[in-house]
């Protein structure tokens, strides 16, 4: 009875993580070209609150669940397999982000150095929250019911894509495809390695690469961008303030 109650409590906190994920755009930690508006201090408070709540909910799940490492896969996983799979897919994730940037704007653009701390913090924290909630709790509990592993991976990936809201009207189709790919690949990695470590590495690097090359969340944006900031930058295929990299524009700011 106690074990069942603890599992239900963890499921409740996983649902809170999903609700937090749904609110990521308003807090300025969502995918490509975040929608956070307001003063720099207001954006800072919302981001730190999101990070703090997300990490706190993850910690509660890890502490309360009777078998977080076994049933939920909240561990690194097989060290050898984790390292190879995580790093290999991280490289693929970074390469695809660079490829999309090249197709859209013809060259790579990087953010100013001051944007990197937020980009790194956002990539790692959001990846950790996502992996604990979706590849950990949701996938783990689906597998515990006896559901086929392939079906369980697909179900959690669909729930994850919905939670990221990348399929909302007007959103970039690339983001929806990327969210589905992260969910599917992350689920497969978790099942294959026995832990979320490889999925976290691949997800974190891919998310940071999207930030660096495509202008994803972590870049500051306030009310001065105006209500059409997202759409304008999306049409140009490149973010404002990023630095051109290459023979035609090394070190030249855009925007």
C-alpha positions as CSV (number, residue, x, y, z in Angstrom):
1,X,0.0,0.0,0.0
2,X,2.8,2.4,0.9
3,X,4.7,1.6,-2.3
4,X,1.6,2.2,-4.4
5,X,1.0,5.5,-2.7
6,X,4.6,6.6,-3.3
7,X,4.3,5.7,-7.0
8,X,1.1,7.7,-7.3
9,X,2.7,10.7,-5.6
10,X,5.6,10.5,-8.1
11,X,3.0,10.4,-10.9
12,X,1.4,13.5,-9.5
13,X,4.8,15.3,-9.5
14,X,5.4,14.1,-13.1
15,X,2.1,15.7,-14.1
16,X,3.2,18.9,-12.4
17,X,6.4,18.7,-14.5
18,X,4.2,18.4,-17.7
19,X,2.2,21.4,-16.6
20,X,5.4,23.3,-16.0
21,X,6.5,22.3,-19.5
22,X,3.3,23.6,-21.0
23,X,4.1,27.0,-19.4
24,X,7.7,27.0,-20.7
25,X,7.1,29.6,-23.4
26,X,5.7,32.2,-21.0
27,X,8.7,31.7,-18.7
28,X,11.2,32.2,-21.6
29,X,12.6,28.6,-21.5
30,X,10.7,27.1,-24.5
31,X,12.0,26.1,-27.9
32,X,13.2,28.2,-30.7
33,X,12.6,31.9,-30.4
34,X,11.0,32.1,-26.9
35,X,8.0,34.3,-26.2
36,X,9.2,35.8,-22.9
37,X,8.3,39.4,-22.8
38,X,8.7,42.1,-20.1
39,X,11.7,43.7,-18.4
40,X,15.0,41.8,-18.0
41,X,14.3,41.4,-14.3
42,X,10.8,39.9,-14.9
43,X,12.2,37.5,-17.5
44,X,15.0,36.5,-15.1
45,X,12.5,35.8,-12.2
46,X,10.3,33.7,-14.5
47,X,13.2,31.7,-15.8
48,X,14.8,31.1,-12.4
49,X,11.3,30.1,-11.0
50,X,10.9,27.6,-13.8
51,X,14.3,26.1,-13.3
52,X,13.8,25.9,-9.5
53,X,10.4,24.3,-9.6
54,X,11.5,21.8,-12.3
55,X,14.6,20.7,-10.4
56,X,12.7,20.5,-7.1
57,X,10.0,18.3,-8.7
58,X,12.7,16.0,-10.1
59,X,14.3,15.7,-6.7
60,X,11.0,14.8,-5.1
61,X,10.4,12.1,-7.6
62,X,13.9,10.7,-7.1
63,X,13.5,10.7,-3.3
64,X,9.9,9.5,-3.0
65,X,9.7,6.7,-5.6
66,X,10.5,3.3,-4.1
67,X,12.7,2.3,-7.1
68,X,13.6,5.3,-9.2
69,X,16.7,3.7,-10.7
70,X,15.1,0.4,-11.6
71,X,11.5,1.2,-12.6
72,X,12.0,4.7,-13.8
73,X,15.5,4.5,-15.2
74,X,16.6,7.6,-13.3
75,X,20.3,6.7,-13.5
76,X,23.1,7.1,-15.9
77,X,22.6,3.6,-17.4
78,X,25.2,1.2,-18.7
79,X,28.4,3.3,-18.8
80,X,29.9,2.1,-22.0
81,X,26.6,2.1,-24.0
82,X,25.6,5.4,-22.5
83,X,28.8,7.2,-23.5
84,X,28.9,5.9,-27.0
85,X,25.2,6.3,-27.7
86,X,24.8,9.7,-26.0
87,X,27.9,11.2,-27.6
88,X,27.1,9.8,-31.0
89,X,23.5,11.0,-31.1
90,X,24.6,14.3,-29.6
91,X,26.9,14.8,-32.6
92,X,24.1,14.0,-34.9
93,X,21.8,16.4,-33.1
94,X,24.3,19.2,-33.4
95,X,25.0,18.5,-37.0
96,X,21.3,18.6,-38.0
97,X,20.8,22.0,-36.2
98,X,23.8,23.4,-38.1
99,X,22.4,21.9,-41.4
100,X,19.0,23.5,-40.9
101,X,20.7,26.8,-40.1
102,X,22.8,26.6,-43.3
103,X,19.7,25.7,-45.4
104,X,17.7,28.6,-44.0
105,X,20.3,31.4,-44.0
106,X,23.2,30.1,-46.1
107,X,25.7,30.4,-43.2
108,X,26.0,29.7,-39.5
109,X,25.3,32.5,-37.0
110,X,26.3,32.4,-33.4
111,X,25.0,34.4,-30.4
112,X,27.0,37.0,-28.6
113,X,29.1,35.6,-25.7
114,X,26.8,37.1,-23.2
115,X,24.0,34.8,-24.4
116,X,25.8,31.6,-23.8
117,X,25.3,31.3,-20.0
118,X,21.5,31.3,-20.5
119,X,21.7,29.0,-23.5
120,X,23.7,26.4,-21.6
121,X,21.6,26.7,-18.4
122,X,18.4,26.4,-20.4
123,X,19.6,23.5,-22.5
124,X,20.8,21.4,-19.6
125,X,18.0,22.2,-17.1
126,X,15.2,21.7,-19.6
127,X,16.7,18.5,-21.0
128,X,17.0,17.2,-17.4
129,X,13.3,18.1,-16.6
130,X,12.2,16.5,-19.9
131,X,14.1,13.3,-19.4
132,X,13.0,12.8,-15.8
133,X,9.4,13.5,-16.6
134,X,8.9,11.8,-20.0
135,X,11.7,9.2,-20.5
136,X,11.8,8.5,-16.7
137,X,8.4,8.6,-15.0
138,X,6.0,8.4,-18.0
139,X,8.0,5.8,-19.9
140,X,8.9,3.9,-16.8
141,X,5.3,3.6,-15.6
142,X,4.1,2.6,-19.1
143,X,6.6,-0.2,-19.2
144,X,5.6,-1.2,-15.7
145,X,2.1,-1.9,-16.9
146,X,3.4,-4.5,-19.3
147,X,3.0,-2.3,-22.4
148,X,5.2,-3.2,-25.3
149,X,8.4,-1.2,-25.2
150,X,7.9,0.2,-28.8
151,X,4.4,1.3,-28.0
152,X,5.5,2.8,-24.7
153,X,8.3,4.8,-26.4
154,X,5.9,6.1,-29.1
155,X,3.2,7.1,-26.5
156,X,5.6,9.1,-24.3
157,X,7.1,10.7,-27.4
158,X,3.7,11.9,-28.5
159,X,2.9,13.2,-25.0
160,X,6.2,15.0,-25.0
161,X,5.6,16.6,-28.3
162,X,2.2,17.8,-27.1
163,X,3.7,19.2,-23.9
164,X,6.3,21.2,-25.8
165,X,3.4,22.9,-27.8
166,X,5.6,22.8,-30.9
167,X,2.6,21.6,-32.9
168,X,0.6,24.7,-32.1
169,X,-0.8,26.6,-35.2
170,X,1.8,28.9,-36.6
171,X,4.7,27.0,-35.1
172,X,7.8,26.0,-37.1
173,X,7.2,22.4,-38.4
174,X,10.9,21.7,-37.8
175,X,10.4,22.1,-34.1
176,X,7.6,19.6,-34.0
177,X,9.7,17.1,-36.0
178,X,12.6,17.8,-33.6
179,X,10.5,17.3,-30.5
180,X,9.2,14.0,-31.8
181,X,12.7,12.9,-32.8
182,X,14.0,13.8,-29.3
183,X,11.1,11.9,-27.7
184,X,11.5,8.8,-29.8
185,X,15.3,8.6,-29.8
186,X,15.4,9.5,-26.0
187,X,12.9,6.7,-25.3
188,X,14.9,4.2,-27.3
189,X,18.1,5.2,-25.6
190,X,16.6,4.9,-22.2
191,X,15.3,1.4,-22.9
192,X,18.5,0.3,-24.6
193,X,20.9,1.6,-21.9
194,X,18.7,1.1,-18.8
195,X,18.9,4.8,-17.8
196,X,18.2,8.4,-18.9
197,X,21.9,9.3,-19.1
198,X,22.4,8.9,-22.8
199,X,19.1,10.6,-23.6
200,X,20.0,13.5,-21.4
201,X,23.4,14.0,-23.1
202,X,22.0,13.8,-26.6
203,X,19.0,16.0,-25.7
204,X,21.1,18.6,-24.0
205,X,23.7,19.0,-26.8
206,X,21.0,19.0,-29.5
207,X,19.0,21.7,-27.6
208,X,22.2,23.8,-27.1
209,X,23.0,23.4,-30.8
210,X,19.5,24.6,-31.7
211,X,20.1,27.6,-29.5
212,X,23.5,28.4,-30.9
213,X,22.6,28.0,-34.6
214,X,18.9,28.8,-34.8
215,X,18.3,31.3,-32.0
216,X,16.5,29.1,-29.5
217,X,15.3,29.8,-26.0
218,X,18.0,31.2,-23.7
219,X,18.4,34.3,-25.8
220,X,17.0,37.4,-24.2
221,X,14.0,39.0,-25.7
222,X,11.9,41.7,-24.1
223,X,9.0,43.9,-25.0
224,X,11.2,46.1,-27.3
225,X,11.1,43.2,-29.8
226,X,7.4,44.0,-30.3
227,X,4.5,41.5,-30.8
228,X,5.8,40.4,-34.2
229,X,9.4,39.6,-33.2
230,X,9.0,35.9,-33.4
231,X,7.3,35.9,-36.8
232,X,9.8,38.5,-38.3
233,X,12.8,36.5,-37.3
234,X,11.2,33.2,-38.4
235,X,10.7,34.6,-41.9
236,X,14.3,35.7,-42.1
237,X,15.4,32.2,-41.0
238,X,17.9,33.6,-38.6
239,X,17.9,35.3,-35.2
240,X,18.5,38.9,-34.4
241,X,21.9,39.7,-32.8
242,X,23.6,36.5,-33.8
243,X,27.1,36.7,-35.3
244,X,27.8,35.5,-38.8
245,X,30.4,32.8,-39.1
246,X,32.2,32.2,-42.3
247,X,34.2,34.0,-45.0
248,X,31.4,36.5,-45.7
249,X,30.7,37.7,-42.2
250,X,33.0,36.5,-39.4
251,X,32.2,38.5,-36.3
252,X,29.6,40.8,-38.0
253,X,26.4,41.2,-36.0
254,X,23.1,40.7,-37.7
255,X,19.9,42.6,-37.1
